[in-house]
Amino acid sequence: MNRYGLAAALALALATAACTGDPAPPAASGSAAPGGTASKDTSDFYVDPDGAAAQEVRELEGEGRAEEAALIRKIADRPNAIWIGDQDPRDRVAGITTQAQAAKRIPVLVAYHIPNRDCGQFSAGGAADAEEYRSWIGRFAEGIGDRPALVVVEPDALAHILDNCTQGGQAGERLDLLRDAVETLKKQPNAKVYVDAGNAGWIKDPGEWAEPMRRAGVPQADGFAFNVSNFFTVEESAAVAKRLSDAVGGARYVLDTSRNGNGPVRDARGDDAWCNPKGRALGAEPTTETGDERIDAFLWIKRPGESDGECHRGEPRAGDWFPEYALELARNAR
């Protein structure tokens, strides 16, 4: 598959689903920006018309704050992944994929419900046990049906095995659950599936990651995701991801470029390095035209403008809209 392979596959999936799927009900178009003006997005991916950024634009415009609204449109007008961690994801996933199909776009979804999610930190939660998770991912897949979707599987779940978040049999169980998730999702004919594999700061020896990635189902998936919710540049990420790819037989990958426009904070430690760090910027816009034969797409997997967590006094909870941070990311964008 050449560098345009994912785009061609997604276009084919849309055409096939349009011919064989159920008629889609009227829905808000992903190609229209909040407020009724045409989106500048030219990728194949779905723009959520009801995301937090879109709502912020409407509020700012209603208050006459046109300059700030224009800045937030840099986020609202672009495809952002939609994170799914509901107790029963079927109806929500079905609604999103149906709206996206009507808009002739591909939704990017994040499955985020692994047991002991985020090691009990800012994004703690997830399924109570393996049985519940297998049921949950099955319902997720049912929600996709035969409609096109790109799914990123469980950010940080694999990396946390390697940093000793899981102990003993829990690590083996988690790898089994990740592989089961890949196999379940890949039964949907138009689903593209990428297992999260951490970021350039996490990986010291790519060789240590090869066997866990294989056990987590990366060879059975369409590839892996990299730099999710982090800030490493495309060049830094691609250099490490290529070594991971080499270690697992040339697997393809997608990069999260949502907030990497200024790269990471070089001298930060602990939470300050990754949790709402100052001075960051929006990165390369979502596209399948990456210029690299192994990078299937640049995606905004972390929704820019949503908080990483309550890491500093007064900041919103993980996943909640953080308007001041959103404006900073947009102002700093090149």
N, C-alpha and C positions, 0 to 999 in steps of 0.2 A: 504494500500500500504506500503510495507516495504521500507527500505532505498535504495534498488535497484530499486524501482518502476519506477522512472523517467527514468532511463537508459533503462529498459525493454520497457516502453511506447515509448521512442524515437526510439529504435531499431525496434519496430513493425511499428511505423509511417514511418520509412525509407523503410522498406520492402513493406508496403502497397502502399506508394507513387510510389515506383519503378515499381510496377506491374500495377498501375492504372493511373499514371500521363503521361503527354506527354513525348516523348523521349527527353532527355536532350541533347543540343548541346555540342560539345567539349568545355571544360572549364578548367581553371587552377585548379588543385587539391588542396583542403584545407589540404591534408596530406603531401604536399611537401613544404619545407621551402624555403625562398628566396635564390636564388643562386643555386638551384637544389639539395641540399642535403636533406636527409630525415629528417622530423621533429621528435623531441623527444616526441611530444604530443601524449598521449595515451587515451585521453578522447573521448567522442562521438561528440564533438563540432567542428565547422568549423573554420579553420585557414585562415584568409584573406590574400591572397598572395600579395595584393596590398595596404595594410595599410601603415600608416606613418612609423611604425617601420620597415616593410619590405623594404620600399624605403630607409630608413636610412642605413640599412645593406648593400644594394647594393652600395650606395654612399661611405660608409666607406671602403668597400672592394676595390672599384675602386681606392680609394686614398691610398691603402696599409695600412690602419689603422686596422690591423687584431685584435688587442686586444679589441679595442672599438667595432668593428663589432661583436665579440663574446659575449660581454656584451649585446648589443642590441638584439642579437638573443634570449636571455632569454625572451624577450617580443614578438619578431616577430614570434617565433616558437610556441607560445601558442595561444589558442583561445581568442580573444578579442571581446567584443560586438561591433556591428556596429550601430551607432546612426543615426536615420533617422529624419530629420526635414525639408525636402524639401517641396516646395510648392505643388508638386504633387509626392507622394512617390511611385506610382504604379510600374513604370518601374524599379526604383532602387531596390525595394524590390523583384520584380520578378527576376531580374538579380542575386541578391545575393542568393536567395533560389534555383534558378536553378543551379548555380555553386556548391552550397553546396550539393544539391542532387546528382549531378554528382560525387562529392567527397565522397559520402556516409557519410556525416556529417550533423550535425544540426547547423544552424546559430543561434546565439543569437543576437536579434535585440532590439533596444530601440526606442519606439515611443515617440517623444519629440516635441510636437507642440501645447500644451495646450495654450489657450488664456492667455495673461499676464504671459508668461513663465518666471520662475525664478524671479518673482516680479520685472522685469525690471532691474535686476542686471547684472552680467557679461555675462550671457547666455540669455539675453533678446530676445524676439521675440515671435514666435508662431502665431496661427491663429488670424484673426481679430475679430472673434466672434464665438458663439456656432454653428451657421449654417455652417460656413466654416470648423470648426473642425470636425463636424460629417461627412461632405463630405470627408475630408482628411483621417480620420480613415477608412472610407469605402474603399477608394482607397488603403490604406495600406493593408487592408484585401484582396482586389482583387489581389494585388501583391503576397501575400502568396499562394493563390489558395489552392490546395490540397497538397502542398509540406510541409514537416516538418519545423517547426520554433519554437523557444522559444522567447517570446516577453515580455520585461519589459515595463510596461506602466507608462510613465510620471514621471520620477524622480522628487522628491520634491513637486509635485503638491498637494498631500494630506497633507504633513507636513505644507505647507505654508497656508493652511486653518487654521490650529491650532495655527500658530504663527501670526495670524491677517494680513497676506498679503492681503487676500481677505476680503471684507467687505460686510455686508448685503446679498443681494440676490446673489452676485457673488459667495459666498461659496456654496450655494445650487446648483447653475448652474454648478459649477465645479464638485461637487460630481455626479451630473446627467451625465456629460460628461464622467467622469471616468467609471461609470457603463455602459454607452452606448458603450464605447470603449471595455470594457470586453465582452459585449454581441456580438458586431460586430465581434471581433477577434475570439471568441469561436465558431462562425459559420463555421470557417475553420476547417476541420476535423482533421488536424494534427498539429494544433497550440496549444502550451502550453503557458499560459498567467499568469503573475505575476504582481500585482499592487505594485508600490513602496510605502513603509510605513516608510521612514525615517531612522534614525540611533539611536544608543544607547545614544548619546548626546542630541538628540532632545526630548526624551521621559521621562517625569518626572512621569506621572501617566498613565500607559497603559490602565486603565479603561476609560480615556477620549478619547482614540483612537478607542474604539470598535465600537461605533455607526457610526462615519465617515467611518471606514473601511468597515462596512457592507453596508453603502449607496454607497460607491465607487465600490462595486461589488466584494470584495474579496471572499465572499462565492461562487460566481458563477465562479470565476477564478480558476486556479490551485493552487493559494496561493498568497503570497506577496514576494516582494524583500526587502532586508534590507542591510544597510550600503553602499548604492550606492554612489560612489565617496568619501567615507570617510575612516577612518583609524582605527576604533576600531577593536580590536582583535576578532578572532573567538569566544573565550570564552566570552568576554564582549558582543558581538553582540547576541550570542545564548541565553545568560541569559535573555536579555531584549526581544528578539524576541519570546522566549517561552512564556513569559507572555502575549505578544500580541496575540500569537496563542491561548492560553487558553481563552482569552477574546472573540475570534471570532470562538469558536467551534473546536479548534484543527487544524486550517489551517496550511498547510505546507508552507515552504519558501525556498528561495535561498539567499545566502550571497555573497556580493561583497568582494572578498579577494585580489583584484588587487594590493593594496598598503598598506596592513595592517600588513606587516611582522614585523615592529617595533612598531606597535600600534600607537595611536595618540600622539601629542605633549601635554604633561600633563600640562604644565604651560602656555600655549598660550591662548590668548584672541582674539576675533574678527576674522578678516580675517586670521590672522597668524595661527589659529587653523586648518583651512581647505583648505586654498588657497595656493597650492604649498609649504607646510611646509617642512622645511629642515629635513634631517636625516631619512626620511621614506624609506621603502624597499618593494619590491615585496612580496606578501603573498602566501598563499597556491595555488597551480596550479589548474586550472579548472578541476573539476571531479564531477561525481555523487556518488562516494564512499566517503561519508562524515563521516560515523561512528555515525550519529545521525538520528533517525527514522523520525524526522520532517524536517530535512534539505535536500531538494531534490538535491541541488548542491552547490558547491563553483564555482563562476563565476568571470571572470574579466570583470565586467560591465563598470566601468570607464576604458578607454583605457590608461594603464600606459605609461607615457611619453608625454601625451597631457596636455596642461596647464589647470589649473582651472580658469584662468582669469588674467587680468592685475592688480593684487593686489599689486605688488611691482614694483618699477621702472624698465622698460626695459623688463618685462616678456611678453610672447605672449598672444594673445587673447584667451579666453576660447575655447577649442577644437583644437587649433593649436599645432603643434608638438613643443616640448620644449626639445631639444637634451641634454642639460646639466642636466636637471631634470631626463630624462630617464636614463642617465648613472649613476646618483646617486642611483636611485631606484634599478638598476641592480647590482651595486657594493655592495650595502648593503644587497642584498638578501642572505638568509641562504641556 
